[in-house]
C-alpha cells in the first residue's frame, strides 16, 4: 500500500467513511494482534480495547509528514 493511498484512506476515514476505517484497521490488524498477547497468550479484551483506541486515533490523527508512514507497519 502506497503512502499516498494510505493518506487518502485516512482523509476519508476522518470524514466519516466507515469502509475506509475498516480498511485501515485491516492493514494494522497484525500489529494490534501482536500487541494483544499478554504473557504469551492472546487476550481478546485487550485486542478489542486496542481496536477501539486505534479507531479513535484514526479520527484525530494529524499528518505532519507523509514521507514514509509504511515504516510503522511492522
C-alpha positions as a Markdown table, in Angstrom:
| # | Residue | x | y | z |
|---|---|---|---|---|
| 1 | Unk | 0.0 | 0.0 | 0.0 |
| 2 | Unk | 1.4 | 3.3 | -1.0 |
| 3 | Unk | 1.8 | 6.3 | 1.3 |
| 4 | Unk | -0.5 | 8.4 | -0.8 |
| 5 | Unk | -3.2 | 5.7 | -0.8 |
| 6 | Unk | -3.0 | 5.4 | 2.9 |
| 7 | Unk | -3.3 | 9.2 | 3.2 |
| 8 | Unk | -6.4 | 9.1 | 1.1 |
| 9 | Unk | -7.9 | 6.4 | 3.3 |
| 10 | Unk | -7.1 | 8.5 | 6.4 |
| 11 | Unk | -8.7 | 11.5 | 4.9 |
| 12 | Unk | -11.8 | 9.5 | 4.0 |
| 13 | Unk | -11.9 | 7.9 | 7.5 |
| 14 | Unk | -11.6 | 11.3 | 9.2 |
| 15 | Unk | -14.6 | 12.4 | 7.1 |
| 16 | Unk | -16.7 | 9.6 | 8.4 |
| 17 | Unk | -16.2 | 6.9 | 5.8 |
| 18 | Unk | -16.7 | 3.6 | 7.7 |
| 19 | Unk | -15.3 | 1.5 | 4.9 |
| 20 | Unk | -12.0 | 3.5 | 5.0 |
| 21 | Unk | -11.8 | 2.9 | 8.7 |
| 22 | Unk | -12.3 | -0.8 | 8.1 |
| 23 | Unk | -9.5 | -1.0 | 5.5 |
| 24 | Unk | -7.1 | 0.9 | 7.8 |
| 25 | Unk | -8.0 | -1.4 | 10.7 |
| 26 | Unk | -7.3 | -4.5 | 8.5 |
| 27 | Unk | -3.9 | -3.1 | 7.4 |
| 28 | Unk | -2.8 | -2.5 | 11.0 |
| 29 | Unk | -4.6 | -5.6 | 12.5 |
| 30 | Unk | -1.4 | -7.7 | 12.6 |
| 31 | Unk | 0.3 | -5.1 | 14.8 |
| 32 | Unk | -2.7 | -4.8 | 17.0 |
| 33 | Unk | -3.0 | -8.5 | 17.3 |
| 34 | Unk | 0.7 | -8.8 | 18.2 |
| 35 | Unk | 0.3 | -6.2 | 21.0 |
| 36 | Unk | -2.7 | -8.1 | 22.3 |
| 37 | Unk | -0.7 | -11.0 | 23.5 |
| 38 | Unk | 0.0 | -11.0 | 27.3 |
| 39 | Unk | 2.4 | -13.5 | 28.8 |
| 40 | Unk | 2.3 | -15.4 | 25.5 |
| 41 | Unk | -1.4 | -15.7 | 25.3 |
| 42 | Unk | -3.9 | -13.8 | 23.1 |
| 43 | Unk | -6.2 | -11.5 | 25.1 |
| 44 | Unk | -9.4 | -10.8 | 23.2 |
| 45 | Unk | -10.4 | -8.0 | 25.6 |
| 46 | Unk | -7.1 | -6.3 | 25.1 |
| 47 | Unk | -7.4 | -6.7 | 21.3 |
| 48 | Unk | -10.9 | -5.2 | 21.4 |
| 49 | Unk | -9.7 | -2.2 | 23.5 |
| 50 | Unk | -6.7 | -1.6 | 21.2 |
| 51 | Unk | -9.0 | -1.7 | 18.2 |
| 52 | Unk | -11.3 | 0.9 | 19.8 |
| 53 | Unk | -8.4 | 3.1 | 20.7 |
| 54 | Unk | -6.9 | 2.8 | 17.2 |
| 55 | Unk | -10.2 | 3.9 | 15.6 |
| 56 | Unk | -10.3 | 6.9 | 17.9 |
| 57 | Unk | -6.7 | 7.7 | 16.9 |
| 58 | Unk | -7.6 | 7.4 | 13.2 |
| 59 | Unk | -10.2 | 10.1 | 13.7 |
| 60 | Unk | -7.9 | 12.5 | 15.4 |
| 61 | Unk | -4.5 | 11.8 | 13.7 |
| 62 | Unk | -2.8 | 14.7 | 12.1 |
| 63 | Unk | -0.3 | 14.2 | 9.3 |
| 64 | Unk | 2.9 | 16.3 | 9.7 |
| 65 | Unk | 5.0 | 14.4 | 7.1 |
| 66 | Unk | 3.9 | 11.6 | 4.9 |
| 67 | Unk | 7.5 | 10.7 | 3.8 |
| 68 | Unk | 7.5 | 7.1 | 5.0 |
| 69 | Unk | 4.4 | 6.0 | 7.0 |
| 70 | Unk | 5.0 | 2.4 | 5.9 |
| 71 | Unk | 7.8 | 2.1 | 8.4 |
| 72 | Unk | 5.1 | 1.7 | 11.1 |
| 73 | Unk | 3.5 | -1.4 | 9.5 |
| 74 | Unk | 5.9 | -3.9 | 11.2 |
